[in-house]
Amino acid sequence: MKSLLLQLLAAFFEIAGCFAFWAWLRLGKSMLWTLPGLLSLVLFALVLTRIDSAAAGRVFAAYGGVYIAASLVWLWAVERQVPDRWDLTGAAICLVGAAIILLGPRATAG
């Protein structure tokens, strides 16, 4: 449960940070938007490292599914665009993949 909460928090920081640059470069907002964007991206990296795993690559791979689903929440909540059935189906598939990566049985050394 702690891992999922950290992944959701990391996703928020990453999406917010990237959106700050999107707002500056694509929506014509002030370059000052990049300052909280940079802070948000640093917080994203710090939070992601707090997820308990022996392998960074496994955390990053599983996080990808959470990021995709969180991006659709952002699409709906911030950009006011409703995800369609294809968005939701794709996110569900990614979350299943993330769960398999995180929770699948691992071979033991021996």
CNS distance restraints for C-alpha pairs under 8 A (distance, minus, plus):
assign (resid   1 and name CA) (resid   5 and name CA) 6.34 0.50 0.50
assign (resid   2 and name CA) (resid   6 and name CA) 6.18 0.50 0.50
assign (resid   2 and name CA) (resid  51 and name CA) 7.96 0.50 0.50
assign (resid   3 and name CA) (resid   7 and name CA) 6.13 0.50 0.50
assign (resid   3 and name CA) (resid  51 and name CA) 5.48 0.50 0.50
assign (resid   3 and name CA) (resid  52 and name CA) 6.91 0.50 0.50
assign (resid   4 and name CA) (resid   8 and name CA) 6.14 0.50 0.50
assign (resid   5 and name CA) (resid   9 and name CA) 6.16 0.50 0.50
assign (resid   6 and name CA) (resid  10 and name CA) 6.01 0.50 0.50
assign (resid   6 and name CA) (resid  47 and name CA) 6.37 0.50 0.50
assign (resid   6 and name CA) (resid  48 and name CA) 6.85 0.50 0.50
assign (resid   6 and name CA) (resid  50 and name CA) 7.35 0.50 0.50
assign (resid   6 and name CA) (resid  51 and name CA) 6.50 0.50 0.50
assign (resid   7 and name CA) (resid  11 and name CA) 6.05 0.50 0.50
assign (resid   7 and name CA) (resid  47 and name CA) 7.79 0.50 0.50
assign (resid   7 and name CA) (resid  48 and name CA) 6.64 0.50 0.50
assign (resid   7 and name CA) (resid  51 and name CA) 7.53 0.50 0.50
assign (resid   7 and name CA) (resid  63 and name CA) 6.22 0.50 0.50
assign (resid   7 and name CA) (resid  66 and name CA) 6.77 0.50 0.50
assign (resid   7 and name CA) (resid  67 and name CA) 7.95 0.50 0.50
assign (resid   8 and name CA) (resid  12 and name CA) 6.27 0.50 0.50
assign (resid   8 and name CA) (resid  66 and name CA) 6.86 0.50 0.50
assign (resid   8 and name CA) (resid  67 and name CA) 7.67 0.50 0.50
assign (resid   8 and name CA) (resid  70 and name CA) 7.22 0.50 0.50
assign (resid   9 and name CA) (resid  13 and name CA) 6.40 0.50 0.50
assign (resid   9 and name CA) (resid  44 and name CA) 7.63 0.50 0.50
assign (resid   9 and name CA) (resid  47 and name CA) 7.24 0.50 0.50
assign (resid  10 and name CA) (resid  14 and name CA) 6.09 0.50 0.50
assign (resid  10 and name CA) (resid  43 and name CA) 7.49 0.50 0.50
assign (resid  10 and name CA) (resid  44 and name CA) 4.63 0.50 0.50
assign (resid  10 and name CA) (resid  45 and name CA) 7.31 0.50 0.50
assign (resid  10 and name CA) (resid  47 and name CA) 5.60 0.50 0.50
assign (resid  10 and name CA) (resid  48 and name CA) 5.78 0.50 0.50
assign (resid  11 and name CA) (resid  15 and name CA) 5.93 0.50 0.50
assign (resid  11 and name CA) (resid  44 and name CA) 7.09 0.50 0.50
assign (resid  11 and name CA) (resid  66 and name CA) 7.17 0.50 0.50
assign (resid  11 and name CA) (resid  67 and name CA) 5.30 0.50 0.50
assign (resid  11 and name CA) (resid  70 and name CA) 6.38 0.50 0.50
assign (resid  11 and name CA) (resid  71 and name CA) 7.87 0.50 0.50
assign (resid  12 and name CA) (resid  16 and name CA) 5.94 0.50 0.50
assign (resid  12 and name CA) (resid  44 and name CA) 7.80 0.50 0.50
assign (resid  12 and name CA) (resid  70 and name CA) 7.28 0.50 0.50
assign (resid  13 and name CA) (resid  17 and name CA) 5.95 0.50 0.50
assign (resid  13 and name CA) (resid  40 and name CA) 4.99 0.50 0.50
assign (resid  13 and name CA) (resid  41 and name CA) 6.06 0.50 0.50
assign (resid  13 and name CA) (resid  43 and name CA) 6.40 0.50 0.50
assign (resid  13 and name CA) (resid  44 and name CA) 4.93 0.50 0.50
assign (resid  14 and name CA) (resid  18 and name CA) 6.10 0.50 0.50
assign (resid  14 and name CA) (resid  40 and name CA) 6.53 0.50 0.50
assign (resid  14 and name CA) (resid  41 and name CA) 5.39 0.50 0.50
assign (resid  14 and name CA) (resid  44 and name CA) 5.33 0.50 0.50
assign (resid  15 and name CA) (resid  19 and name CA) 5.88 0.50 0.50
assign (resid  15 and name CA) (resid  71 and name CA) 6.86 0.50 0.50
assign (resid  15 and name CA) (resid  74 and name CA) 7.81 0.50 0.50
assign (resid  16 and name CA) (resid  20 and name CA) 6.21 0.50 0.50
assign (resid  16 and name CA) (resid  37 and name CA) 6.65 0.50 0.50
assign (resid  16 and name CA) (resid  40 and name CA) 6.60 0.50 0.50
assign (resid  16 and name CA) (resid  41 and name CA) 7.97 0.50 0.50
assign (resid  17 and name CA) (resid  21 and name CA) 6.91 0.50 0.50
assign (resid  17 and name CA) (resid  34 and name CA) 7.82 0.50 0.50
assign (resid  17 and name CA) (resid  36 and name CA) 7.07 0.50 0.50
assign (resid  17 and name CA) (resid  37 and name CA) 3.85 0.50 0.50
assign (resid  17 and name CA) (resid  38 and name CA) 6.16 0.50 0.50
assign (resid  17 and name CA) (resid  39 and name CA) 7.41 0.50 0.50
assign (resid  17 and name CA) (resid  40 and name CA) 4.89 0.50 0.50
assign (resid  17 and name CA) (resid  41 and name CA) 5.16 0.50 0.50
assign (resid  18 and name CA) (resid  22 and name CA) 6.28 0.50 0.50
assign (resid  18 and name CA) (resid  37 and name CA) 6.55 0.50 0.50
assign (resid  18 and name CA) (resid  41 and name CA) 7.55 0.50 0.50
assign (resid  19 and name CA) (resid  23 and name CA) 5.93 0.50 0.50
assign (resid  19 and name CA) (resid  37 and name CA) 7.48 0.50 0.50
assign (resid  20 and name CA) (resid  24 and name CA) 6.34 0.50 0.50
assign (resid  20 and name CA) (resid  33 and name CA) 5.40 0.50 0.50
assign (resid  20 and name CA) (resid  34 and name CA) 5.70 0.50 0.50
assign (resid  20 and name CA) (resid  36 and name CA) 7.35 0.50 0.50
assign (resid  20 and name CA) (resid  37 and name CA) 5.00 0.50 0.50
assign (resid  21 and name CA) (resid  25 and name CA) 6.02 0.50 0.50
assign (resid  21 and name CA) (resid  26 and name CA) 8.00 0.50 0.50
assign (resid  21 and name CA) (resid  33 and name CA) 6.89 0.50 0.50
assign (resid  21 and name CA) (resid  34 and name CA) 5.71 0.50 0.50
assign (resid  21 and name CA) (resid  37 and name CA) 6.66 0.50 0.50
assign (resid  22 and name CA) (resid  26 and name CA) 5.25 0.50 0.50
assign (resid  22 and name CA) (resid  27 and name CA) 6.76 0.50 0.50
assign (resid  23 and name CA) (resid  27 and name CA) 4.61 0.50 0.50
assign (resid  23 and name CA) (resid  28 and name CA) 6.36 0.50 0.50
assign (resid  23 and name CA) (resid  29 and name CA) 5.48 0.50 0.50
assign (resid  23 and name CA) (resid  33 and name CA) 7.32 0.50 0.50
assign (resid  24 and name CA) (resid  28 and name CA) 5.29 0.50 0.50
assign (resid  24 and name CA) (resid  29 and name CA) 4.40 0.50 0.50
assign (resid  24 and name CA) (resid  30 and name CA) 5.71 0.50 0.50
assign (resid  24 and name CA) (resid  31 and name CA) 5.60 0.50 0.50
assign (resid  24 and name CA) (resid  33 and name CA) 6.26 0.50 0.50
assign (resid  24 and name CA) (resid  34 and name CA) 7.17 0.50 0.50
assign (resid  25 and name CA) (resid  29 and name CA) 7.29 0.50 0.50
assign (resid  29 and name CA) (resid  33 and name CA) 6.99 0.50 0.50
assign (resid  32 and name CA) (resid  36 and name CA) 7.90 0.50 0.50
assign (resid  33 and name CA) (resid  37 and name CA) 6.36 0.50 0.50
assign (resid  34 and name CA) (resid  38 and name CA) 5.90 0.50 0.50
assign (resid  35 and name CA) (resid  39 and name CA) 6.46 0.50 0.50
assign (resid  36 and name CA) (resid  40 and name CA) 5.97 0.50 0.50
assign (resid  37 and name CA) (resid  41 and name CA) 6.25 0.50 0.50
assign (resid  38 and name CA) (resid  42 and name CA) 6.30 0.50 0.50
assign (resid  39 and name CA) (resid  43 and name CA) 6.25 0.50 0.50
assign (resid  40 and name CA) (resid  44 and name CA) 6.13 0.50 0.50
assign (resid  41 and name CA) (resid  45 and name CA) 6.40 0.50 0.50
assign (resid  42 and name CA) (resid  46 and name CA) 6.31 0.50 0.50
assign (resid  43 and name CA) (resid  47 and name CA) 6.02 0.50 0.50
assign (resid  44 and name CA) (resid  48 and name CA) 6.11 0.50 0.50
assign (resid  45 and name CA) (resid  49 and name CA) 6.40 0.50 0.50
assign (resid  46 and name CA) (resid  50 and name CA) 6.88 0.50 0.50
assign (resid  47 and name CA) (resid  51 and name CA) 7.36 0.50 0.50
assign (resid  51 and name CA) (resid  59 and name CA) 7.21 0.50 0.50
assign (resid  53 and name CA) (resid  58 and name CA) 7.60 0.50 0.50
assign (resid  53 and name CA) (resid  59 and name CA) 6.64 0.50 0.50
assign (resid  55 and name CA) (resid  59 and name CA) 6.71 0.50 0.50
assign (resid  56 and name CA) (resid  60 and name CA) 6.17 0.50 0.50
assign (resid  57 and name CA) (resid  61 and name CA) 6.01 0.50 0.50
assign (resid  58 and name CA) (resid  62 and name CA) 6.14 0.50 0.50
assign (resid  58 and name CA) (resid 101 and name CA) 6.87 0.50 0.50
assign (resid  58 and name CA) (resid 102 and name CA) 7.28 0.50 0.50
assign (resid  59 and name CA) (resid  63 and name CA) 5.92 0.50 0.50
assign (resid  59 and name CA) (resid 102 and name CA) 7.53 0.50 0.50
assign (resid  60 and name CA) (resid  64 and name CA) 6.35 0.50 0.50
assign (resid  61 and name CA) (resid  65 and name CA) 7.53 0.50 0.50
assign (resid  61 and name CA) (resid  98 and name CA) 7.09 0.50 0.50
assign (resid  61 and name CA) (resid 101 and name CA) 7.51 0.50 0.50
assign (resid  62 and name CA) (resid  66 and name CA) 7.12 0.50 0.50
assign (resid  62 and name CA) (resid  97 and name CA) 7.36 0.50 0.50
assign (resid  62 and name CA) (resid  98 and name CA) 4.14 0.50 0.50
assign (resid  62 and name CA) (resid  99 and name CA) 7.03 0.50 0.50
assign (resid  62 and name CA) (resid 101 and name CA) 5.87 0.50 0.50
assign (resid  62 and name CA) (resid 102 and name CA) 6.27 0.50 0.50
assign (resid  63 and name CA) (resid  67 and name CA) 6.02 0.50 0.50
assign (resid  63 and name CA) (resid  98 and name CA) 6.87 0.50 0.50
assign (resid  64 and name CA) (resid  68 and name CA) 6.25 0.50 0.50
assign (resid  64 and name CA) (resid  94 and name CA) 7.73 0.50 0.50
assign (resid  64 and name CA) (resid  98 and name CA) 7.29 0.50 0.50
assign (resid  65 and name CA) (resid  69 and name CA) 6.47 0.50 0.50
assign (resid  65 and name CA) (resid  91 and name CA) 6.99 0.50 0.50
assign (resid  65 and name CA) (resid  94 and name CA) 4.58 0.50 0.50
assign (resid  65 and name CA) (resid  95 and name CA) 4.87 0.50 0.50
assign (resid  65 and name CA) (resid  96 and name CA) 7.96 0.50 0.50
assign (resid  65 and name CA) (resid  97 and name CA) 7.01 0.50 0.50
assign (resid  65 and name CA) (resid  98 and name CA) 5.33 0.50 0.50
assign (resid  66 and name CA) (resid  70 and name CA) 6.03 0.50 0.50
assign (resid  66 and name CA) (resid  94 and name CA) 7.68 0.50 0.50
assign (resid  66 and name CA) (resid  95 and name CA) 6.31 0.50 0.50
assign (resid  66 and name CA) (resid  98 and name CA) 7.32 0.50 0.50
assign (resid  67 and name CA) (resid  71 and name CA) 5.96 0.50 0.50
assign (resid  68 and name CA) (resid  72 and name CA) 6.61 0.50 0.50
assign (resid  68 and name CA) (resid  91 and name CA) 6.04 0.50 0.50
assign (resid  68 and name CA) (resid  94 and name CA) 7.36 0.50 0.50
assign (resid  69 and name CA) (resid  73 and name CA) 6.58 0.50 0.50
assign (resid  69 and name CA) (resid  88 and name CA) 7.94 0.50 0.50
assign (resid  69 and name CA) (resid  91 and name CA) 5.17 0.50 0.50
assign (resid  69 and name CA) (resid  92 and name CA) 7.65 0.50 0.50
assign (resid  69 and name CA) (resid  94 and name CA) 7.93 0.50 0.50
assign (resid  69 and name CA) (resid  95 and name CA) 7.47 0.50 0.50
assign (resid  70 and name CA) (resid  74 and name CA) 6.25 0.50 0.50
assign (resid  71 and name CA) (resid  75 and name CA) 6.12 0.50 0.50
assign (resid  72 and name CA) (resid  76 and name CA) 6.26 0.50 0.50
assign (resid  72 and name CA) (resid  83 and name CA) 6.38 0.50 0.50
assign (resid  72 and name CA) (resid  87 and name CA) 7.41 0.50 0.50
assign (resid  72 and name CA) (resid  88 and name CA) 7.96 0.50 0.50
assign (resid  73 and name CA) (resid  77 and name CA) 5.92 0.50 0.50
assign (resid  74 and name CA) (resid  78 and name CA) 5.30 0.50 0.50
assign (resid  74 and name CA) (resid  79 and name CA) 6.75 0.50 0.50
assign (resid  75 and name CA) (resid  79 and name CA) 4.94 0.50 0.50
assign (resid  75 and name CA) (resid  80 and name CA) 6.30 0.50 0.50
assign (resid  75 and name CA) (resid  81 and name CA) 5.66 0.50 0.50
assign (resid  75 and name CA) (resid  82 and name CA) 7.05 0.50 0.50
assign (resid  75 and name CA) (resid  83 and name CA) 7.16 0.50 0.50
assign (resid  76 and name CA) (resid  80 and name CA) 4.74 0.50 0.50
assign (resid  76 and name CA) (resid  81 and name CA) 4.79 0.50 0.50
assign (resid  76 and name CA) (resid  82 and name CA) 5.04 0.50 0.50
assign (resid  76 and name CA) (resid  83 and name CA) 6.55 0.50 0.50
assign (resid  77 and name CA) (resid  81 and name CA) 7.73 0.50 0.50
assign (resid  83 and name CA) (resid  87 and name CA) 5.62 0.50 0.50
assign (resid  83 and name CA) (resid  88 and name CA) 6.63 0.50 0.50
assign (resid  84 and name CA) (resid  88 and name CA) 6.38 0.50 0.50
assign (resid  85 and name CA) (resid  89 and name CA) 5.94 0.50 0.50
assign (resid  86 and name CA) (resid  90 and name CA) 6.00 0.50 0.50
assign (resid  87 and name CA) (resid  91 and name CA) 6.18 0.50 0.50
assign (resid  88 and name CA) (resid  92 and name CA) 6.10 0.50 0.50
assign (resid  89 and name CA) (resid  93 and name CA) 6.30 0.50 0.50
assign (resid  90 and name CA) (resid  94 and name CA) 6.28 0.50 0.50
assign (resid  91 and name CA) (resid  95 and name CA) 6.15 0.50 0.50
assign (resid  92 and name CA) (resid  96 and name CA) 6.26 0.50 0.50
assign (resid  93 and name CA) (resid  97 and name CA) 6.30 0.50 0.50
assign (resid  94 and name CA) (resid  98 and name CA) 6.14 0.50 0.50
assign (resid  95 and name CA) (resid  99 and name CA) 6.13 0.50 0.50
assign (resid  96 and name CA) (resid 100 and name CA) 6.26 0.50 0.50
assign (resid  97 and name CA) (resid 101 and name CA) 6.26 0.50 0.50
assign (resid  98 and name CA) (resid 102 and name CA) 6.16 0.50 0.50
assign (resid  99 and name CA) (resid 103 and name CA) 5.62 0.50 0.50
assign (resid  99 and name CA) (resid 104 and name CA) 7.51 0.50 0.50
assign (resid 100 and name CA) (resid 104 and name CA) 4.98 0.50 0.50
